[in-house]
Amino acid sequence: MRGTELKDGQHSTPDPSERSQLWPRVLGSLALFGLLIGLMIGRLTNPEPARLDNIEVHRDQLVLWFNDEPKLHAEVVEGTVAMLFDATGAPASGRLLVDGKPVTWRIQRSEEGLLLTVVAARALRADSTGVRQNGRWRWVVKFQMSDI
């Protein structure tokens, strides 16, 4: 039986310093592959939120255009209309006339999405409808002065 000692420069097992370091490369490749697969699955299960593309101001109403349907939470607090859209977009503000009276509106970013706030000297009421149109989502918010 042969021993493990080196004879004439020939040996059945190479020196540890000469061995290629494939095992760390294999583990690194598997970790990178798992990370990329996880990112792809996460992207599929958690899509981007809706994005506010455009705002149109008409008499007694605002028309908001989104790239996809946003979730909406709306409240009327002491005559002020507040609508929270689960979406992203740029802040904006302006004025419109409701029943001949000036009304101020503002869209601002918040932690939960975009917040539309509409304020007037008198109490307001709002009715909103959303419809898919030409591959985009059109949200129409109509305002009326309250009789309170």
trRosetta pair geometry for C-beta under 8 A, 3 or more apart (Angstrom, degrees):
i j d omega theta_ij theta_ji phi_ij phi_ji
2 12 7.7 108 104 -16 140 129
4 11 7.7 51 -173 -154 58 107
4 12 8.0 -88 -126 44 67 101
4 13 7.1 -9 -148 27 99 125
6 9 7.0 25 175 -95 107 21
6 10 7.6 147 -162 62 69 35
6 11 5.0 -48 -112 -66 75 122
7 10 6.2 -34 79 59 74 84
7 11 7.5 132 28 -78 64 71
11 14 7.4 137 88 -90 107 31
14 18 4.7 -101 163 81 119 123
14 19 6.0 149 92 -68 116 72
15 18 4.8 84 64 6 86 106
15 19 7.6 -135 96 -23 48 80
16 19 5.7 -36 -155 5 41 118
21 24 5.5 -11 160 30 102 111
21 25 6.8 114 115 -18 76 99
22 25 5.4 -65 -154 43 42 114
22 26 6.0 43 153 -25 77 104
23 26 5.7 -51 -144 33 32 111
23 27 6.5 28 158 -14 64 105
24 27 5.7 -55 -144 41 34 110
24 28 6.1 36 156 -20 66 107
25 28 5.7 -54 -144 39 30 112
25 29 6.2 31 156 -20 64 106
26 29 5.8 -55 -148 36 29 111
26 30 6.4 28 154 -17 64 106
27 30 5.8 -54 -147 37 31 111
27 31 6.3 32 155 -19 65 106
28 31 5.7 -55 -147 36 31 111
28 32 6.3 29 155 -17 65 107
29 32 5.8 -55 -146 38 30 110
29 33 6.2 31 155 -19 65 108
30 33 5.7 -54 -144 39 30 112
30 34 6.3 31 156 -19 64 107
31 34 5.8 -55 -148 37 29 111
31 35 6.4 32 153 -21 63 105
32 35 5.7 -53 -149 34 32 113
32 36 6.5 29 155 -16 65 105
33 36 5.9 -56 -148 37 30 109
33 37 6.4 29 155 -16 65 107
34 37 5.8 -55 -145 39 31 110
34 38 6.2 33 155 -20 65 108
35 38 5.7 -57 -148 37 29 113
35 39 6.4 30 155 -19 64 105
36 39 5.7 -52 -147 34 32 112
36 40 6.5 32 154 -18 64 104
37 40 5.8 -55 -151 36 32 111
37 41 6.4 29 154 -16 66 106
38 41 5.8 -55 -145 39 31 108
38 42 6.2 33 156 -19 65 109
39 42 5.6 -55 -145 39 30 113
39 43 6.3 33 155 -23 64 105
40 43 5.7 -53 -149 33 31 112
40 44 6.6 28 154 -17 63 105
41 44 5.8 -57 -151 36 33 110
41 45 6.2 15 159 -6 68 112
42 45 6.1 -64 -139 46 29 99
42 46 5.8 -21 176 27 69 113
43 46 7.0 -73 -124 60 18 76
43 47 7.6 58 172 -97 56 50
44 47 7.6 -6 -164 -65 24 80
48 51 7.4 -6 139 -39 118 104
49 70 7.3 48 175 -118 91 90
49 86 5.9 -122 -150 148 121 80
49 87 5.6 -177 145 -119 108 36
49 88 5.6 114 82 -16 113 93
49 113 7.0 -146 172 -113 152 101
50 66 4.6 15 171 180 121 128
50 67 6.1 178 -157 58 70 74
50 68 4.3 -135 -106 70 89 84
50 69 6.4 -122 -81 84 141 22
50 70 3.9 -118 52 -74 147 84
50 85 7.2 -81 78 162 123 107
50 86 6.8 87 29 98 102 71
50 87 4.1 -51 85 -107 90 100
50 88 7.5 175 91 22 45 67
50 137 6.9 -38 -146 39 136 142
51 66 6.5 146 73 -156 39 74
51 67 4.8 20 52 14 93 118
51 68 7.5 63 19 21 68 86
51 87 6.1 166 -92 -172 17 98
51 88 5.2 -26 -110 67 73 88
51 89 5.9 133 -170 -72 62 83
52 55 7.2 17 172 -55 115 92
52 64 6.2 -51 -137 -172 103 105
52 65 7.3 104 -163 77 59 53
52 66 5.7 -44 -98 -97 48 77
52 85 7.2 92 -64 97 112 149
52 87 5.4 101 -38 132 85 134
52 88 7.1 -142 12 95 81 39
52 89 3.0 -10 46 -79 107 157
52 90 7.4 -126 82 30 110 60
52 107 7.3 -151 143 174 174 154
52 114 6.0 34 -25 -36 137 170
53 65 4.8 -60 64 106 101 100
53 66 6.5 152 3 -119 89 21
53 67 5.8 106 -44 -50 118 81
53 89 7.6 -102 -40 -115 26 116
53 136 7.0 -65 25 -147 146 135
54 64 7.7 163 87 -157 53 41
54 65 4.1 11 54 44 92 124
55 62 6.6 -24 -165 -170 95 103
55 63 7.3 145 -162 79 45 56
55 64 5.8 -11 -108 -106 74 67
55 65 7.5 -142 -68 19 33 80
55 92 5.8 -175 17 95 154 161
55 94 7.9 168 122 12 134 137
55 107 7.2 -152 -78 -9 150 146
56 62 7.2 147 78 -166 55 52
56 63 4.0 -10 59 60 106 108
56 64 8.0 -150 27 -65 71 29
56 65 7.4 62 -9 -21 99 104
57 62 6.1 -22 -108 -111 60 73
57 63 7.9 -144 -63 25 20 77
57 94 5.8 -99 -73 116 149 148
57 96 5.1 -153 -169 -82 108 114
58 61 4.9 -7 70 67 104 90
58 62 7.4 178 30 -89 76 24
58 63 6.4 49 -3 -13 114 106
58 96 7.5 33 73 -142 30 134
59 96 7.1 172 -122 -176 30 104
59 97 6.1 -24 -137 69 78 95
60 96 7.3 -164 -48 145 15 121
60 97 7.3 -40 -54 98 59 64
60 98 5.2 100 -115 -119 66 69
60 99 7.3 78 -98 -36 107 56
60 142 6.0 20 139 -155 95 79
60 143 5.8 -150 -170 58 63 76
60 144 7.3 28 -158 -77 112 59
61 96 7.8 -121 47 161 23 159
61 140 6.0 2 180 -173 130 88
61 141 6.2 161 -157 83 76 49
61 142 4.5 -30 -96 -100 107 62
61 143 6.6 177 -87 10 48 77
62 96 7.0 -150 -66 -16 84 157
62 105 6.3 161 -66 -162 144 177
62 116 7.6 -173 88 -162 158 141
62 118 7.9 -147 -10 -84 136 131
62 140 7.7 165 85 -153 48 45
62 141 4.8 -3 57 56 92 104
62 143 7.9 49 -3 -20 88 110
63 138 6.5 -16 -170 -167 99 94
63 139 7.3 151 -160 79 49 50
63 140 5.4 -13 -107 -103 77 73
63 141 7.8 -169 -78 22 32 69
64 85 7.6 -135 138 -64 157 160
64 116 7.7 -94 -66 -74 148 148
64 138 7.6 146 78 -161 49 45
64 139 4.4 -19 64 65 99 104
64 140 7.9 -168 24 -73 70 28
64 141 7.1 34 -4 -6 107 108
65 136 5.6 13 -170 150 96 136
65 137 7.3 142 -161 78 48 54
65 138 5.9 -16 -104 -104 71 66
65 139 7.7 -167 -74 23 25 76
66 69 7.0 116 93 -98 134 18
66 70 5.4 -132 -129 -21 167 105
66 85 7.6 -152 -81 -180 139 140
66 87 6.0 -94 -126 -120 125 150
66 136 6.6 160 79 -179 44 86
66 137 4.2 -22 67 67 99 108
66 138 7.9 -162 26 -70 74 23
66 139 6.6 41 -5 -9 110 112
67 136 6.1 -62 -120 -128 35 85
67 137 7.2 9 81 18 14 94
68 137 5.9 38 156 -12 13 127
69 130 6.6 102 -134 150 91 140
69 132 7.2 -53 -63 -75 104 96
69 137 4.8 160 -81 -102 53 150
70 85 4.3 33 133 -172 149 97
70 86 5.2 173 -171 60 88 67
70 87 4.2 -50 -107 -49 137 113
70 113 7.3 129 -167 -168 125 147
70 114 8.0 -33 -160 37 162 109
70 137 7.0 171 -1 99 74 152
70 139 7.5 -41 41 -48 107 146
71 85 7.3 143 74 -159 49 49
71 86 3.9 24 49 17 96 129
71 113 8.0 -163 66 -50 88 164
72 83 6.3 -20 -161 -170 101 99
72 84 7.1 144 -157 77 49 54
72 85 5.7 -16 -101 -102 75 66
72 86 7.5 -118 -60 5 35 82
72 128 7.2 -136 169 106 161 147
72 130 7.5 179 -18 -34 142 139
72 139 7.7 152 -76 -136 140 142
73 83 7.4 157 82 -158 46 51
73 84 4.5 -10 61 58 96 105
74 81 7.3 -13 -167 -171 101 87
74 82 7.0 162 -153 91 54 53
74 83 4.4 -10 -105 -108 90 82
74 84 7.4 -166 -75 22 44 64
74 126 7.0 -119 -179 88 136 127
74 128 6.6 166 -60 17 162 138
75 81 7.9 164 89 -154 44 46
75 82 5.1 -9 63 64 87 99
75 83 7.9 177 24 -79 54 45
76 79 7.0 15 176 -103 97 13
76 80 7.1 159 -159 74 57 38
76 81 5.5 -24 -104 -99 78 63
76 82 7.6 168 -92 22 28 72
76 123 8.0 72 174 -175 117 96
76 124 7.0 -144 -137 87 112 76
76 125 6.7 -11 -106 -117 157 51
76 126 6.7 173 -78 21 110 96
77 80 5.4 -27 69 62 78 93
77 82 6.1 7 10 5 110 121
78 123 7.3 -115 158 -111 44 101
79 120 7.3 -101 154 59 107 85
79 122 6.8 -123 -166 148 139 42
79 123 2.8 -106 -114 -120 114 73
79 124 5.6 100 -179 17 69 62
79 146 6.3 -124 -119 25 92 136
79 148 7.2 -129 -82 53 110 136
80 117 6.7 -3 172 -166 111 88
80 118 6.9 167 -166 79 64 54
80 119 5.2 -9 -122 -99 101 77
80 124 7.0 55 -112 36 22 110
81 116 7.6 -23 119 116 96 93
81 117 7.3 154 86 -156 60 39
81 118 4.2 0 57 53 107 107
81 124 5.2 -72 -28 97 106 126
81 125 7.8 98 -76 -165 116 12
81 126 4.4 79 -125 -22 144 137
81 141 7.8 143 148 175 149 129
81 143 7.0 -119 -11 -111 155 107
82 115 6.7 -18 -164 -169 91 97
82 116 7.2 154 -156 83 40 58
82 117 5.5 -3 -106 -105 76 74
82 118 7.9 -156 -67 24 38 69
83 115 7.4 152 80 -158 47 48
83 116 4.3 -8 59 57 98 107
83 126 7.5 -104 -51 116 119 158
83 128 7.1 97 -112 -50 147 159
83 141 6.9 -112 -21 -107 162 146
84 110 7.1 -58 -131 53 106 139
84 112 5.8 11 -179 101 130 125
84 113 5.8 110 175 63 82 111
84 114 7.4 158 -156 82 50 45
84 115 5.4 -17 -103 -103 75 73
84 116 7.8 -158 -72 23 29 71
85 113 5.2 -135 93 139 51 133
85 114 4.7 -12 60 61 101 97
85 115 7.9 -166 22 -76 71 27
85 116 6.9 50 -10 -11 106 105
85 139 7.8 -164 -103 27 134 175
86 112 6.9 -69 -101 159 73 80
86 113 4.5 -126 -116 -75 31 150
87 113 5.3 70 33 -166 47 113
87 114 5.1 -33 72 9 90 115
88 109 7.9 19 -142 -117 63 107
88 113 7.3 -104 -64 -146 45 69
88 114 7.1 147 -124 -44 13 105
89 107 7.1 -27 97 146 121 136
89 109 7.9 -172 67 -82 60 89
89 114 5.4 6 42 -79 107 143
91 106 7.6 0 -172 -179 93 84
91 107 5.9 -177 -146 97 49 75
91 108 5.1 22 -122 -112 110 55
91 109 6.1 -83 -64 -14 96 84
92 106 7.4 -175 96 -151 48 49
92 107 4.8 21 49 44 80 111
93 104 7.3 5 -176 -178 101 90
93 105 6.6 -179 -149 97 59 56
93 106 4.1 -4 -107 -109 99 79
93 107 7.0 -157 -70 24 55 63
94 104 7.7 -177 100 -149 31 58
94 105 5.9 -8 63 60 72 92
95 102 5.7 -17 -169 -163 122 98
95 103 6.6 146 -158 76 68 47
95 104 5.5 -34 -100 -99 79 60
95 105 7.3 160 -98 18 28 76
96 102 7.8 144 80 -151 29 54
96 103 5.4 -26 68 64 75 101
96 105 6.7 13 9 -3 105 118
96 143 7.8 124 92 37 125 137
97 100 6.0 3 179 -120 115 18
97 101 6.7 138 -156 60 71 29
97 102 6.3 -44 -100 -93 66 46
97 103 6.9 144 -117 13 16 91
98 101 5.8 -36 70 62 71 85
98 103 4.7 39 3 -24 113 137
98 120 6.5 -73 49 -89 128 152
98 124 7.0 39 105 -120 167 107
98 143 4.6 -63 -112 105 140 114
98 144 6.7 -169 -179 -112 115 20
98 145 6.0 145 126 -45 108 83
99 144 6.9 72 -39 -151 118 58
99 145 4.7 -72 27 -2 148 118
101 120 6.2 78 120 -165 119 123
101 121 6.6 -112 178 37 128 106
101 122 6.8 19 129 21 169 111
101 145 6.4 68 33 -72 137 133
102 120 7.3 169 100 -130 50 87
102 121 7.9 63 67 -10 78 105
103 118 6.1 13 168 -175 115 97
103 119 7.1 165 -163 81 71 38
103 120 4.4 -38 -110 -81 85 106
103 124 7.1 84 -128 -89 130 137
103 143 6.5 132 -169 117 176 161
104 118 7.3 167 88 -152 46 51
104 119 5.2 -16 65 62 95 89
104 120 7.4 165 21 -79 68 53
105 116 6.6 -7 -170 -171 105 89
105 117 6.9 162 -153 85 56 49
105 118 4.6 -14 -101 -102 88 80
105 119 7.8 167 -84 19 41 64
106 116 7.5 164 84 -150 42 47
106 117 5.2 -12 59 58 90 96
107 114 5.6 2 -172 -179 102 110
107 115 7.0 158 -152 79 52 45
107 116 5.2 -18 -97 -96 81 72
107 117 7.9 173 -82 19 33 68
108 114 7.4 155 77 -155 28 64
108 115 5.4 -23 64 61 79 97
108 117 7.4 -4 14 6 104 111
109 113 7.9 -115 -147 146 60 24
109 114 6.4 -44 -102 -103 50 62
109 115 7.6 97 -168 15 4 87
110 113 6.4 2 62 57 89 40
110 114 7.3 141 20 -117 84 14
110 115 4.8 56 -14 -23 127 119
112 115 7.9 75 65 -61 97 96
116 141 7.4 177 128 -16 155 171
118 124 6.1 -87 113 88 110 168
118 126 7.0 114 52 -72 144 134
118 141 7.9 -172 -35 134 149 136
118 143 6.5 -131 153 -96 154 141
119 124 7.9 -150 -132 -4 20 133
120 123 7.6 -155 71 -59 103 1
120 124 5.3 108 23 -54 120 111
120 145 7.1 -108 111 -104 155 87
122 145 5.1 34 94 -153 130 108
122 146 6.7 -161 146 47 97 76
123 145 7.2 100 77 -168 56 62
123 146 3.8 -43 100 45 104 129
123 148 5.0 8 39 45 149 122
124 143 5.5 -29 -163 -160 117 107
124 144 7.1 136 -159 73 65 41
124 145 6.6 -56 -104 -110 57 42
124 146 6.2 -153 -98 -18 4 98
125 143 7.1 144 77 -157 50 55
125 144 4.8 -18 60 63 101 92
125 145 7.7 37 16 122 85 6
125 146 5.1 115 -31 -77 96 90
126 141 5.7 -8 -167 -174 115 96
126 142 6.9 149 -155 77 59 46
126 143 5.4 -24 -98 -99 77 69
126 144 7.8 179 -78 22 33 70
127 141 7.5 160 81 -156 40 50
127 142 4.9 -14 61 60 92 100
127 144 7.8 30 -2 -1 100 107
128 139 6.4 6 -173 -179 109 92
128 140 6.7 168 -149 88 59 50
128 141 4.5 -15 -99 -103 98 73
128 142 7.4 -179 -80 19 44 66
129 139 7.5 177 89 -150 39 53
129 140 5.3 -6 58 57 85 98
130 137 6.1 3 -172 -179 108 101
130 138 6.9 161 -152 84 57 48
130 139 4.6 -17 -100 -102 89 78
130 140 7.7 179 -82 20 40 65
131 137 7.6 160 82 -156 32 58
131 138 5.3 -20 65 63 82 98
131 140 7.7 7 12 1 102 105
132 135 7.6 12 -180 -109 96 10
132 136 7.4 163 -155 84 61 30
132 137 5.8 -39 -100 -100 62 65
132 138 7.6 141 -120 17 12 80
133 136 6.2 -31 73 67 68 77
133 137 7.6 110 25 -125 73 19
133 138 4.7 0 25 -5 124 125
